[in-house]
């Protein structure tokens, strides 16, 4: 093949039978498993929206740009890749927080931003939505994504699309694609697609890491697995399940890795998060004479605000591209290869699995007239969860209390557990159910977080989706109250159970007592024609045990900084 023309040649010389840039982008997204694209239209992205609506990808309009990004994040965690399309400036800048969260939590979201045309940027610099040099927007997204591309050159655009989408899949992080509106329909030079070639593990380093690990497992009396979020993001749940089954070892999960294993199987210890987590899991993990950290990304949330007691001298840690055995480091060893090799060679560990308390239940629920509490609500939900449900938790006490929930299937718990941005759950549940209609979301959200992004319930109602949304109404930011009280933690007292009058076909329930909550759960479970909202009245001073432990730790940190 002859060398490609230089970018300086005029687009008028391009062959009309070459693929159009916008169509090629949509084709490659479809081939990657993206069947839906979230977003809000704007003039700089309207031409791409026109191509989108003519394609095999369905557009899902949201009420805000940031909720489109949260929805794409939930979609990506459920499907493997998510996408959103927004306009330049006011649209793209609105998604920065949500995309930063996807980057922090390794979620592969494709951000498509329309932009002023190439000629407009050159000849008419005083365009609306501009906030400085046109490159500023790309430079912002370069800080919160793993790859960026501006599709202004028809001779390189298709290769740029392939490169950027490949990076999203390889690194499991967001990418940014900027498409000037006068390039959407421009034919582009058809560079042959090159299949992605991911570098494999160093075979010698892999063999040595596996041999040393197996020797330690063979000598250990009480080895334990701690499974983390990287197993989720790399799609390694089946490999983990095979290793756990063959090795006959107990397994706990980090909070960010919650549901990476089936949570009602024998040998599952629960969530480990240092002193913040359940005592049973903490005791077994910290007393293990060998701890296999698989796909764990150390952070203060998973480590219980630095209350974890994990001895490096008794630890093997396998990350995405390297393995540490005690203090020995093996670079260029991929997590997938390491886990597969361990599974092939491991010998089942003898002896019974340790016993820890099972899922917290509430066989005596409801107690008539008894006010609702966070602890009793979570206990009742453990009995309520069905195998087809997916739990989506917002940050705050909903997240910490959900540690005690045991979902039935793997990978059926979603949360912004590390980045902990408020407002994640409702739009992420929208994206997750669009991605996987067979999973009914059970959404746990506080009143403060719901006021930020709860408008996406109207989108769920419009689409005929049926999430069950439980809003803990304690009249303010309870997590902050337990750290530092003040009037700044007070918010407006909405009538959440009446949202159906505004949002469309939606069933609303108010539950101040246990018998009212039990009746609401039954009504919500039976209603399949739209979303259900259960507003649970909670005292402002009521919280989960995990939040109590967290607030005590954070209160000390705040006071030490004064």
N, C-alpha and C positions, 0 to 999 in steps of 0.2 A: 504493500500500500504506500502511496506517496505521502509525504509529510503533510500534516494539516496546515491550512492557510493561517497566516498570522492574524491576530485579533484586530489589526488595523484595517483589514479589508472591509468594504461596505457590505451591510446585510443584503443589499439589493442583488449582490452577486451569488447569494446562497440559493441552492436548488430548492424548488418549491415542494419536492417530494420528500425532503428531509423531515424528521419528526419535529413537531412544535415543542418548544421548551416546556410549556405548561402541561401538555398532554404526556410528555415523557416522564415528568415528575409524578404525575398521577399514576401512570402505568407502573413505575417502579415501586411506589407506595403500595399499590394493590398486590404486586408480586411478593412484597414483604409481609403480607397478611393484614394490611390496613384496609378495612372495609368501611370505615366511618371517619369523618374529619370534623372536628368541633371548631366553633368560631363565631365571630360577629363580623358582618360585612362592613366595609368602608370603601371610599372611592378608589383608593390606590390598590385594593385587592379585588375589586368587582370583576375585572376581566378574568382573573383566575377563578373566581367563584362561578362565572359562566361556564368555564371549562369543567370545573368540578361537578356542576349539576348535570353535565352531559356525559360524565364518566360513570364507571361502575362503583365509585365510592360515594356513599351517602353523606350529605352535609347535615350536621346536627347543630342547629343554631342555639346558642346559649344566651343568657340574659346579660352577661358581662364577659370581657376578655379573660380576666383572671380565672373565672370559673371554667372557661373553655380549656385553659391549661391544666387545671386540677382534674377535669374530666378526662383529658388526654392522658394524664398521668395514671389515673385509675384504669383506663383502657390499656395502657402500655403494660402495667403490672399484671393484667389479666390475659393479654393477648401476645405480648412480646414487643410491640411497637405501637405508639400512638401518635396522632398528628392533630395540629390545629392551624388555622389560617386566620390572620388578622391584618389590619391595615397598618400603615407606617406611623410611627410616632405615638399617637394617643392610644393606638391598639397594642402595638408591640411593647411599649413601656409598661402597660398595664399587666403584662404577664410575667414581668421580671421576677417577682417574688415566687410565684408558683414554679417557674422554670428553675430558679435557684434551688428550690426544694427538691425538684426532680433530680437535679445534678448532685445534691448532697446525698440523696437516697438511691442513686444509681438506677434511675428510671428512664428508659430511652424514648424521649418525646421529641418529635420533629416540629419545630416552630417554623411556619411559613409566613413570612411577612411580605405583603405587597409594598411597593416603594414607588416614588415618582419615577417617570420614565428617564431613560438615559439622556435623551435630548433635553428634557425639562430640567434635569439637574445641571446641565451645562448652560442652558440659555435663560432659565427663569429661576434664579436662586431664591426668590422671595415666596416660595410655595408654602401653603398652609401645612400644619402639623410639623413643620421643621423646627428644631430646637438647637441648631448649631450646624456645623459641617455635616454633610450627609453621611460621612463615615462613622459619626459618633454612635449611631444605633448599633452598627455591626461591632464596634469596639466594646460596647457594653455587653453584648451577648458573647463575645469572645471570652469574657471572664467567667461565664456561668454555663458554658457548653463545652463539648469536647471537639467540635468541628464547626466551622462556619463557611458559607459560600454565598457570593453575590453573583447571580446569574445574568450578568450584563454582557457577556461575550458569547455569541452564538457558536463560536468555534471550540469553546471549552466547557460550555454549560452542561452537556450531558455527562462528561467525565466528572464534573464537580458534583452533580447529583449523585452519581454512583459512589464517589468518595465519601460524601457526607453521610448518606444513608448507611454505608458500610461501617463508618465509625460509630454510628448510633448502636448498631447491632453488636459490634465487636467490644466496645467499651461499656455498653449498657448505660449510656448517659445521653442527655439531650443534645441536639444539634440545631443549628440555625441556618435557614435558607432564605435569602432575600431575593425577591423577584420583581424587578422594575416592570411597571404595567405595560410598557411598550415592548417587552420581550416575551410576554406570555404566549403570543401567537407566532413568534418568530421561529422559522425553521432553523434547526441547529445541526451542526456537523455530526454525522452518525458514527462516532467512534465505537468500534466493537466493544461490547461489554466483556470485561475480564472478570472471571470468577474470583471471589475473595479467597485468599490463601492466608490462613492464620498460622503463625509460626507455632510449631509444636514444642513440647518440652525437651529440654536437654536430656537425652536418654540415660547418660551416666549419672547426672544429678538426680533424676527421677528414681533410678534404681537404688542409689545410696540412701535417699530420703525414705523410701519405702522400707528398705531393709532395716534401717535404724529404728524406724517407727514400730515395725512389727516385733523387733526384739524387745522393745520397751513394753508393748502390749502383752507379749508373752510372759514377761516377768511380773507384771502388775497384778496386784490382788483386787483392787477396786477401781478399774479404769472407767471413765465417763466421757461421753461425747457432748460437746457444747456446739450447737449448730447455729449459724448466723445468716445474715441477710444476703450475702453473696451467693449462697446456694439458691435462694429465691431468684435473684436477678439473672443468674446464669442458667436457669432451668435444670438444676441438678437434683431436684427433689427425688426422682426415681433412683438415681445413683445412691443418694443418702439412705433411702429406704432399704435398698438392697444391702448396703454395708451394715446398717443397724441390725437387720434380720440375720445376716450370716454371722456377724461378729458376736451377736447376743450380748450387746452392751446397752446400758441405760443411756438415754439421751435427754438433754434439756435444750431449750432454745433461748436465744437472747430476745429482748423485747422487739427489736427491729426485725428479727428473724422469726417471730411468732407465727406458727402454723406451717413452718417449713417441713415439719413432720406431722402426721396425723395425731391429734392431741388426745385421742381416747384409746390409743393402742397400749398394750402392756409395755412397761419399761419407760414410758414417757414421764419425765420428772416434773414438767411444767416450765415456766419462764424463770430464768436466772437473771437477776439484776442486783447483785450484791445485797446489802442490807435492806434495800427497798423491796425486794421480792419475797415470795412465799418462803417460809422457813424450811420446809421440806426440801425444796430444790436447792436452796442455798447450802444446807448442811451436806447433802450428798456431793454437790459439785466441789465445794471447798475442801472436803475431806478426802477427795479422790487422790490416789497415789499416782495417777496419770490422767491428764486431761487433754483430750483431742479437740482443739478449737478448729472447726471446719467452716471456712467462709465467714469468720467473725471479723468485723471491722471495729476495733476498739474506739469507744466514745463514752462520754460521761453518762449518757442515759443507760446504755447497756451495762455499764460498770457501776450503776447505782450511785451516781455522783461521787465516783471514786471511793466507794465503800467495798468494792469487790476485793476478795482476798485470793488471788490466783498466783501461785508460785511459779515463776518462769522455769525453775529447775525441775518441775514436774509437768511441763507443758509441751505439747506439739501443736504448732499453729500453722495451718495451711491457708494462705491467701490466694488471690487470683493468679499470681505468677511467681510465687516463691513460697518455700516451706521453711519454718524454723523448728528444729528439734532441739529442745532445751535452748542452748545458746549457739547451736550450729545453724548456719544459714545456707539454704540450697536455692540459688537463683534459677530462673528460667524453668521452673516446674509449675505447670498449670494445675489449678485446683481440680478440674475435670479428670486429667490424667492421673493425678495423685490418688483421688478417691476411687477411680476405676481399678488401679493397680492394687490398692489396699484391699478392695473387695475380692479380687481374684485370689489373693494370697493369704488372707487372714484365716486364722483357725478360731472356731467358736470359743468364746470365753466360758469356762465352766461356772456352775453355780447359779443360784436364783438371782433374779433382778431385784434391786432394792425396792422396798415398798414406801410410797409416799402418799399423802392424802389425795384422794381422787377429786373430781370436779365438785366444787361447792354447790350443793343443792338446797332446796327448800321444800321438803315434803309436807310441811305444815302450812304452806302458803295456799290461800290468803288467811290472815287473821283479821276478822271483820272489824272495820273501823280503825285499824292500826295505821298510823301515818307511814308513808313510804320513806325508806332510807336507801342510800346508795348500796349498802351491803346486801340488803334484802332484795333489791332490784336485780343485782348481778346473780344472786343465788337462784332467783326465779328464772332468769334468762338462761341459765345453764340447763334447766329442765325444759325450757321452751325451744331451744335451738333444734332445728331439723337438719338432716344431711344435705339438703339442697340450699342451705342458707350460707351467705357470706357476710361476715361481720366487718363493718367499716367504722373505725373509731376516729373521732376528732381528738385534738390535743387537749391537755388539761386532765381533769379527773376522769373523764370518759376513757382516756387512754390508760391511765394507771389502774383504774378499776377493772378494765378488761383483761388484765393479767390473769384474773381468776376465771375467765371464760374459757371453755374448752370447745373449739369448733370441731366438727366431725371430719371434714376432708382437709387434705393438704392445700396450702396456699389460698386459704379462704379467710384470711384476716388481712385487712389493709389499714394502714395508718401512716401519718407523717410522724413516725416514732422518734426519729433523730432530729430532723429539722424542726419539728413541732410547730408548724404554722397553723394558726387558727383558721377555720373555714375550709379545711381540706375535705371533710367527710362527705357532705351532701353532694357536691359536684363530682367527687371521685367515685361515689356510689353510682351516680348517673353513668359515668364512663365505664365502670366495671360491669353494670348490667347490660349496657349496649354491647359490650364486648362478649359477654357470656350470658345470654338471656336465661339459661337454665339455672342460674344462681340468683336467688332472691336476696337482696341486701337487707341486713339488719343494721341500721345506722345509729350510732351512739354519739350524741352531740350535746354540748352545753348551750344554754340560751345565748351566751355572748358570741360563740362561734357561729351559731345559726343566724344571728342577725347580720353577720358578714356576708354569707354566701347562700343562705337558705332559699333564695329566689329560684335556684335550679330545681326545686321541687315542682315549680310550674312547668319546667321543661319535661320532667319525668311524667307529669300528669298529661301533658300534650302528646307524649309518645306512648301513653298507655302502659308505662312501667309501674311496678308495684312494690317499691321499697317500703319497709316499715321503719319509720324514723322516730326514735325515742329521744325526746328533748328533756334533759334534766334542767328544770327551771328553778335555780336557786338565787335568782335576781342579782346576778353580777358575776364577776370574775373570781370564782372561788379559789382557784389555784393561787392567785396573787393575794387573796385575803389571808391565806394561811402563811404567806411569806411576810407581807407587810400590809396591814389594814389601812384603809383610807377611803374617802368618798370617791376617789378616782376608780374604785372597783365597782361602783354602782352603774347600772344600765337601765334603760326603759323596760317596763314590765309589759311585754307583748302578750296578746291572747293567741298563743300559737295554735290551739285546737280549733280556731275558727278560720284558719288560713284557706280552707276550701271555698269560702265565700269570695276570695280574691284570686286564688291560684287555679281554680278549675276543679275537675273531678278528683276530689281528695277527701278522704274520711278522717275526721278529727276526733280525738278523745282527750278528756281531761281526767287525770288520775292523781288524786291527793292521798288516797288510801290503798291498802293492799287489795281489797276486794274490787275497787274500781280499776286498778291496774290489771288485775287478772281478767276482768271482763273486757278491758280494752285490748289485751293481747289476743283474746279469742276473736273479737270483732275484726282486728287488723289481719289476723291470719286468714280469716274467711274472705276478706275483701281483696279481689284480684283485679279489679277494673281500674286501679289507680293507686297512688301512694296513700299510706296511712301515717298520721302523726299522732303520737301519744305524748301529751305534755304531762310530765311527772313533777309534781310539786315537791321540792326538797328544801330543807332548812339551809340557810346560808352557811351554817357552821357544820353541816354534815358532809363527810367526805370518806373516801376509801382509806383503808389502812396504809396502802402504798403512798398516797398523797400525804398522809400524816408524817410518815417517815421522810419523804422527800422534802416537805416544807421545813421540818426540823433541821435538815442538812443545809438547805438553801438559806434559811434564816441565819444560821451561823455564818455563812459566806457573806451575806449582805451586811451583817453587823461588823464582821472583820474588815470590810472595805470602807467603813465609815471613818 
